[in-house]
């Protein structure tokens, strides 16, 4: 069954686009649309709402592109829409790219808790991880081709490290800008059938050393590299994603796999943090979907495997600082209006390895909001 989308006729859009505009006026169009998942093909996206920036002049309205430079107002107002819409984290289905000409802004708030660690010397271990951290991810994605999109991800990181028997203040940490990532996703496989859609994609890109690396403890001593918001290194991110809709011939049952790795290089304080590998499998069911599609609800169990290699400080490998963690939890996405999703996910530690200085994730909570739109500059 295909979801119906309203596609306005060309003449109708032409009359709207040329209303109150002179031939030389440039204008910014911000379209909000309904594309909650990959089941809507890019060629069938329906425009449900249009927002044009205008001001009132005398007895009529003029487009904000008037005589002033048009892009200035667009750049000023676009962040306001981003704040209003939230800013994107994960999508219900990870394999499909954003449709051509589409934009996406989202905000994802991630809370991570790890177990406490002790040190015989009372000093903070060089491989210590935050016992509590919060990462706020600001995400902008642009779909520039049917099978390609570009993502810019900027995190703001708050980390706290607690060690009961530490010398001086047992709590250390701070807040700073994290390392930004620029990623390109390529969908290399798509197959549609009566059952549903199968898609697979590959994502590649660098993680840039934009983060803060000068946080210090209360005694003024610089915190280890593993407790800094940034790494000081240029790393490489690679991911493979697979989405299978209509599992067991149930149209509303979706299997989604996200397998990614962060390959690290040497960064601040001559430290090379261990490279990470993560596999996340989500089996989601859509118990509710409105007739025209803008409102829907996904929910299902999640199983995540995390692997971290040992850290390397100067020429010395810190044996036992890496390890494996198995997490299990539940994630839910809700489409609250056309083009807007909110989500909440929770994971708990099921099993982990027991390295000498390994600090496994105990609890992981993520929530956020994402807004999709169509942005045209003409």
PLY file of the C-alpha trace (Angstrom):
ply
format ascii 1.0
element vertex 378
property float x
property float y
property float z
element edge 376
property int vertex1
property int vertex2
end_header
0.00 0.00 0.00
1.40 3.41 -0.91
0.86 6.46 1.17
-0.83 9.26 -0.73
0.90 12.64 -0.83
-0.43 15.90 -2.16
1.72 17.14 -5.04
0.70 20.65 -6.12
0.38 21.39 -9.81
3.05 23.47 -11.46
0.66 26.29 -12.32
-0.48 26.54 -8.71
3.08 26.84 -7.41
3.93 29.38 -10.11
1.07 31.66 -9.08
2.17 31.50 -5.42
5.85 31.96 -6.19
5.33 35.06 -8.36
2.80 36.78 -6.13
4.07 40.17 -4.86
7.44 39.62 -6.53
9.10 41.68 -9.21
11.14 39.79 -11.85
14.44 40.79 -10.22
13.52 39.92 -6.63
15.36 37.03 -5.01
13.48 35.15 -2.35
13.87 32.43 0.25
11.38 29.59 0.37
11.20 27.40 3.45
8.96 24.41 2.86
7.85 22.08 5.63
6.98 18.67 4.31
5.86 15.26 5.37
8.43 12.50 4.90
8.52 10.53 8.14
10.31 7.54 6.67
11.80 6.01 3.56
8.50 4.48 2.55
7.82 7.77 0.76
9.96 7.92 -2.36
11.82 11.17 -2.94
9.84 11.83 -6.10
6.54 11.70 -4.19
7.21 14.22 -1.45
4.12 16.35 -0.86
4.46 20.02 0.09
2.10 20.52 3.02
3.04 23.97 4.18
5.02 26.93 2.87
6.54 29.78 4.84
7.65 32.98 3.13
9.40 35.76 5.04
7.54 39.05 4.47
7.19 42.52 5.92
4.32 44.96 5.67
4.83 48.12 3.67
2.14 50.82 3.35
-1.11 49.00 2.56
0.34 45.75 1.28
2.90 43.09 1.93
6.32 42.86 0.33
8.60 39.88 0.17
11.57 40.22 2.53
13.87 39.92 -0.44
12.97 43.48 -1.51
15.85 45.85 -2.14
18.09 44.69 0.66
20.47 41.80 0.26
18.20 38.74 0.38
20.49 36.20 1.97
21.17 38.37 5.04
17.64 38.06 6.38
17.57 34.39 5.45
20.68 33.67 7.50
19.25 35.62 10.45
15.86 33.92 10.40
16.96 30.38 9.61
18.50 29.80 13.08
15.24 31.01 14.63
13.39 28.30 12.77
16.07 25.83 13.82
15.53 26.72 17.48
11.80 26.56 17.11
11.93 23.18 15.41
14.59 21.80 17.63
17.86 21.12 16.17
18.53 15.89 14.49
19.71 12.93 15.95
18.88 9.45 14.76
16.08 8.92 12.25
13.58 6.06 12.58
15.33 4.40 9.63
19.09 4.95 9.30
19.85 3.63 5.79
17.93 6.05 3.53
19.49 9.46 2.79
17.51 12.68 2.93
15.52 13.36 -0.23
17.03 15.69 -2.90
16.68 19.39 -2.05
15.69 18.62 1.52
17.15 19.96 4.72
17.11 18.65 8.25
17.89 20.35 11.56
17.88 18.47 14.84
19.02 18.45 18.42
19.92 15.28 20.32
20.58 15.20 24.06
22.59 12.18 25.26
23.21 11.28 28.91
25.78 8.57 29.72
26.61 7.13 33.13
29.62 4.91 33.91
30.68 3.10 37.05
33.09 4.64 39.57
36.78 3.78 39.52
39.39 3.80 42.27
43.08 4.63 42.16
45.65 3.56 44.74
47.63 6.77 44.25
44.57 9.01 44.49
45.37 10.64 41.14
43.00 10.59 38.19
43.99 7.70 35.88
45.20 8.77 32.44
42.62 6.50 30.79
39.66 7.57 32.94
36.31 8.22 31.26
33.61 10.59 32.62
31.42 8.94 35.24
28.63 11.19 33.97
28.49 13.06 30.67
26.00 14.97 28.61
26.42 15.55 24.89
24.16 17.91 22.96
24.43 17.23 19.22
23.42 19.93 16.75
22.88 18.38 13.35
22.28 19.85 9.89
21.75 17.55 6.91
21.28 18.48 3.26
20.07 16.06 0.62
21.77 17.02 -2.63
21.15 13.85 -4.67
18.69 10.99 -4.72
21.27 8.70 -3.09
23.55 11.20 -1.33
23.32 13.59 1.60
25.76 15.74 3.59
25.72 16.05 7.39
27.47 18.52 9.67
27.40 17.52 13.34
28.56 19.87 16.12
28.48 18.60 19.75
28.60 20.48 23.04
30.00 18.19 25.75
29.69 18.35 29.54
31.69 15.77 31.47
32.08 15.00 35.15
34.50 12.57 36.73
34.00 11.37 40.28
36.54 9.36 42.25
35.83 8.98 45.98
39.47 8.60 47.08
40.90 11.30 44.79
43.51 13.75 46.02
41.78 17.07 46.64
38.29 17.58 45.12
36.69 14.23 44.19
34.69 15.82 41.34
36.29 17.21 38.18
35.01 18.20 34.77
33.55 21.02 32.71
31.78 21.99 29.48
33.13 22.78 26.05
32.68 22.41 22.33
33.34 18.90 21.07
34.88 17.68 17.81
32.72 18.40 14.75
32.09 15.84 12.01
31.40 16.28 8.30
29.82 13.16 6.83
28.59 12.02 3.42
26.06 9.19 3.14
25.72 7.15 -0.05
22.83 4.74 -0.57
24.16 2.02 -2.83
21.19 -0.35 -2.67
17.42 0.00 -2.71
14.81 -2.58 -3.59
11.04 -2.06 -3.43
8.57 -4.93 -3.27
5.05 -5.69 -2.13
6.52 -6.59 1.25
8.29 -3.25 1.74
11.63 -1.60 1.03
15.18 -2.85 1.60
17.95 -0.24 1.66
21.67 -0.14 2.43
24.06 2.80 2.69
27.63 3.74 3.52
28.68 6.86 5.46
32.20 8.33 5.54
33.82 11.48 6.85
36.39 13.12 9.14
36.05 14.13 12.77
37.82 17.46 13.07
39.84 18.70 16.11
37.49 21.60 16.92
36.86 20.61 20.54
38.18 22.09 23.74
41.22 20.34 25.24
42.24 22.58 28.17
39.86 21.57 30.98
41.60 21.48 34.36
40.85 19.97 37.76
40.17 22.10 40.84
43.87 21.98 41.73
44.71 23.53 38.34
46.16 20.37 36.86
45.09 19.65 33.30
42.64 16.76 33.00
43.64 13.69 30.95
42.80 13.62 27.25
40.01 11.10 27.86
38.14 13.65 30.02
38.40 16.55 27.56
35.43 17.54 25.33
37.73 17.44 22.28
40.44 14.99 21.30
42.89 17.24 19.46
43.11 14.64 16.69
41.71 14.30 13.18
39.89 10.99 13.16
37.88 9.09 10.56
34.27 7.93 10.86
32.81 5.09 8.78
29.35 3.52 9.01
27.25 0.90 7.23
23.47 0.98 7.58
20.76 -1.45 6.57
16.97 -1.05 6.79
14.43 -3.78 6.04
10.74 -2.83 6.16
7.95 -5.37 6.17
9.81 -7.96 8.24
7.94 -11.31 8.30
5.59 -9.66 5.76
4.27 -7.32 8.44
4.15 -3.89 6.81
4.66 -2.02 10.08
7.58 -4.10 11.36
11.03 -2.68 10.55
14.53 -4.07 11.20
17.33 -1.51 11.27
21.09 -2.08 11.72
23.65 0.68 12.29
27.29 -0.48 12.32
29.92 2.23 12.66
33.47 2.83 13.78
35.60 5.81 14.77
39.25 5.31 13.83
41.36 7.54 16.05
44.76 9.19 15.61
47.11 10.74 18.17
45.82 13.96 19.66
46.25 16.17 22.69
48.78 15.26 25.41
50.36 12.73 23.03
47.40 10.46 23.67
45.72 8.18 21.19
42.35 7.14 22.55
41.20 3.67 21.62
39.22 3.35 18.39
35.54 2.53 18.86
33.24 0.06 17.11
29.48 0.04 17.67
26.67 -2.15 16.37
23.07 -1.11 17.05
20.09 -3.25 16.03
16.58 -1.84 16.41
13.41 -3.82 15.77
10.59 -1.30 15.59
6.85 -1.62 15.18
4.51 1.18 14.12
1.30 0.69 16.15
-0.20 3.98 15.02
-0.23 5.90 11.75
-2.69 8.62 10.78
-4.53 8.31 7.50
-2.57 11.03 5.67
0.76 10.14 7.28
1.96 13.16 9.32
1.46 11.45 12.70
2.94 8.08 13.49
4.53 6.18 16.35
7.49 3.78 16.26
8.54 1.71 19.27
10.71 -1.35 19.77
13.65 -3.02 21.52
17.28 -2.08 20.87
20.42 -4.17 21.33
23.80 -2.42 21.19
27.34 -3.79 21.27
30.22 -1.41 22.02
33.90 -2.23 21.63
36.76 0.08 22.63
40.41 -0.60 21.96
43.10 0.15 24.52
44.33 3.73 24.80
47.87 4.59 23.83
49.72 7.37 25.68
53.00 8.40 24.06
54.57 5.06 23.02
52.89 3.01 25.77
49.71 0.98 25.28
47.50 1.09 28.38
46.49 -2.56 28.65
43.04 -3.15 30.12
41.69 0.31 29.31
39.50 -1.01 26.49
36.76 -3.60 26.48
33.29 -4.65 25.37
29.79 -3.73 26.56
26.40 -5.21 25.67
23.45 -2.85 26.17
19.72 -3.53 25.85
16.87 -1.07 25.91
13.94 0.48 24.11
13.52 3.38 21.68
10.42 5.25 20.58
9.85 7.84 17.83
6.72 9.94 17.48
5.76 11.99 14.44
3.98 14.94 16.03
3.38 16.99 12.87
4.44 16.96 9.20
8.23 16.77 9.02
8.79 16.75 12.79
9.78 13.79 15.01
10.61 13.54 18.68
12.27 10.49 20.19
13.33 8.90 23.46
15.72 5.98 23.90
17.07 4.20 27.00
19.73 1.47 27.30
21.14 -0.42 30.26
24.27 -2.49 30.76
23.59 -6.21 30.36
27.14 -7.56 30.24
30.65 -6.13 29.98
34.27 -7.15 30.08
36.41 -6.61 33.18
39.56 -4.76 32.14
41.85 -3.36 34.83
40.95 0.28 34.08
37.99 -0.24 31.77
34.94 1.88 32.62
31.87 0.35 30.91
28.69 2.29 30.16
26.07 1.56 32.81
23.16 3.61 31.52
22.47 5.55 28.34
19.52 7.92 27.78
18.88 9.88 24.59
16.08 12.20 23.54
15.69 14.84 20.88
13.69 16.54 18.18
14.20 16.73 14.44
12.68 18.98 11.80
12.76 18.38 8.05
12.17 21.10 5.47
12.77 22.08 1.88
14.93 25.17 1.41
15.22 26.93 -1.93
17.38 29.93 -2.79
16.44 31.48 -6.12
0 1
1 2
2 3
3 4
4 5
5 6
6 7
7 8
8 9
9 10
10 11
11 12
12 13
13 14
14 15
15 16
16 17
17 18
18 19
19 20
20 21
21 22
22 23
23 24
24 25
25 26
26 27
27 28
28 29
29 30
30 31
31 32
32 33
33 34
34 35
35 36
36 37
37 38
38 39
39 40
40 41
41 42
42 43
43 44
44 45
45 46
46 47
47 48
48 49
49 50
50 51
51 52
52 53
53 54
54 55
55 56
56 57
57 58
58 59
59 60
60 61
61 62
62 63
63 64
64 65
65 66
66 67
67 68
68 69
69 70
70 71
71 72
72 73
73 74
74 75
75 76
76 77
77 78
78 79
79 80
80 81
81 82
82 83
83 84
84 85
85 86
87 88
88 89
89 90
90 91
91 92
92 93
93 94
94 95
95 96
96 97
97 98
98 99
99 100
100 101
101 102
102 103
103 104
104 105
105 106
106 107
107 108
108 109
109 110
110 111
111 112
112 113
113 114
114 115
115 116
116 117
117 118
118 119
119 120
120 121
121 122
122 123
123 124
124 125
125 126
126 127
127 128
128 129
129 130
130 131
131 132
132 133
133 134
134 135
135 136
136 137
137 138
138 139
139 140
140 141
141 142
142 143
143 144
144 145
145 146
146 147
147 148
148 149
149 150
150 151
151 152
152 153
153 154
154 155
155 156
156 157
157 158
158 159
159 160
160 161
161 162
162 163
163 164
164 165
165 166
166 167
167 168
168 169
169 170
170 171
171 172
172 173
173 174
174 175
175 176
176 177
177 178
178 179
179 180
180 181
181 182
182 183
183 184
184 185
185 186
186 187
187 188
188 189
189 190
190 191
191 192
192 193
193 194
194 195
195 196
196 197
197 198
198 199
199 200
200 201
201 202
202 203
203 204
204 205
205 206
206 207
207 208
208 209
209 210
210 211
211 212
212 213
213 214
214 215
215 216
216 217
217 218
218 219
219 220
220 221
221 222
222 223
223 224
224 225
225 226
226 227
227 228
228 229
229 230
230 231
231 232
232 233
233 234
234 235
235 236
236 237
237 238
238 239
239 240
240 241
241 242
242 243
243 244
244 245
245 246
246 247
247 248
248 249
249 250
250 251
251 252
252 253
253 254
254 255
255 256
256 257
257 258
258 259
259 260
260 261
261 262
262 263
263 264
264 265
265 266
266 267
267 268
268 269
269 270
270 271
271 272
272 273
273 274
274 275
275 276
276 277
277 278
278 279
279 280
280 281
281 282
282 283
283 284
284 285
285 286
286 287
287 288
288 289
289 290
290 291
291 292
292 293
293 294
294 295
295 296
296 297
297 298
298 299
299 300
300 301
301 302
302 303
303 304
304 305
305 306
306 307
307 308
308 309
309 310
310 311
311 312
312 313
313 314
314 315
315 316
316 317
317 318
318 319
319 320
320 321
321 322
322 323
323 324
324 325
325 326
326 327
327 328
328 329
329 330
330 331
331 332
332 333
333 334
334 335
335 336
336 337
337 338
338 339
339 340
340 341
341 342
342 343
343 344
344 345
345 346
346 347
347 348
348 349
349 350
350 351
351 352
352 353
353 354
354 355
355 356
356 357
357 358
358 359
359 360
360 361
361 362
362 363
363 364
364 365
365 366
366 367
367 368
368 369
369 370
370 371
371 372
372 373
373 374
374 375
375 376
376 377
